[in-house]
Amino acid sequence: MTTRDVLFALLGLLTAASAVLSVVSRQVVHAALWLVTALGALAGCYLVLGAEVVALVQVLVYVGAVVVLVLFALMLTRAPIGRSPDVDNPRLARAAAGVVSVVGAGLLAVLLVGVVGGSAVDVGAAGSEQARSAAQPLARSLFGSWVLPFELLSLLLLAALVAALVLSRTPDGDENRSGGPQ
Amino acid sequence: MIHLWPAVLLACVLVGAGLFGVLARRNAVLVLIGLELLLNAANLLLVTFDAAYADRLHSGQVLTLFVITVAAAEVGIALAVVLLLFRRRGDVDLRRARELGEASAEDAGIPPEPAASAAPR
């Protein structure tokens, strides 16, 4: 057990608990806020694993942007405040979903924990040369060998932006149309 | 030094939570939350194995950044789709949105949707 192990265990427990709470909570806004906690703690896990840039991007994009979009969606769809019974499937479907997810996660855990076993890696002590220069090779790789997918992703973001705009646009004269397809 | 199995185990827990969120929820936005958890599990595995193999090109971290970007684009589109669904139907209940499904709502024993007057303009 090293300091990193302890830190990772604490942050990982926080992440797991908030992730589970965010999918079982009956209050929709609470679910979104538990998602914030899970994603923030996961950024801490990335930090412990020695991926500072990923942790920062996680905070910026996920905690900053994605969660705000989810909260916007909840508010714009008039999510009920307080407990609401109709956010979940019926009891039988929930039980089936629970069995499927537990079995799936268990199988994955058996496979992956079997692969990594008890191995440990050195991710660089804090303040060492290896830890200090972690961002530089990442940047070289990102803007070197990965530059074409990077540019493609910018196109994808542009396309997604335009598509979201087109989808959410109300055409003129659409306001008075009665409630959709009959 | 850091052991790898806690990170892998955490990714498995995130997969389980995300799968449950996708399967058990009927509010479309809450299904999206489950989807985000699934994507984050994949990200955590990428970062973990990037650290495990000490890849000099940091492919795992670069791919994680890409996945985060794609997730941002996906959530933007999904928000637009959910809002469109809400504008058309007045709710975001995925069990009621079955116009393109094989069976009608009555066949599946689901109460019919509220009258069209409940839909907002």
Interface residues (C-beta under 8 A of the other chain):
Chain A: T2 R4 D5 F8 A9 G12 T15 A16 A19 V20 S22 V23 V24 V28 A31 A32 L35 A38 L39 L42 C45 Y46 V48 L49 G50 A51 V53 V54 V57 Q58 V61 Y62 A65 V66 L69 V70 F72 A73 L74 L76 T77 R78 A79 D86 V87 D88 N89 A93 R94 A96 A97 G98 V100 S101 V102 G104 A105 G106 L108 A109 L112 V113 V115 V116 G117 G118 S119 A120 V121 D122 V123 P137 L138 S141 L142 S145 W146 P149 F150 L153 L156 L157 A159 A160 L161 A163 A164 L165 L167 S168 T170 E175 N176 R177 S178 G179 G180 P181 Q182
Chain B: M1 I2 H3 L4 W5 P6 A7 V8 L9 L10 A11 C12 V13 L14 V15 G16 A17 G18 L19 F20 G21 L23 A24 R25 R26 N27 A28 V29 L30 L32 I33 G34 E36 L37 N40 N43 L44 L45 V47 T48 D50 A51 A52 A54 R56 L57 H58 S59 Q61 V62 T64 L65 F66 I68 T69 V70 A71 A72 A73 E74 V75 G76 I77 A78 L79 A80 V81 V82 L83 L84 F86 R87 R88 R89 G90 D91 V92 D93 R95 E99 A116 S117 A118 A119 P120 R121
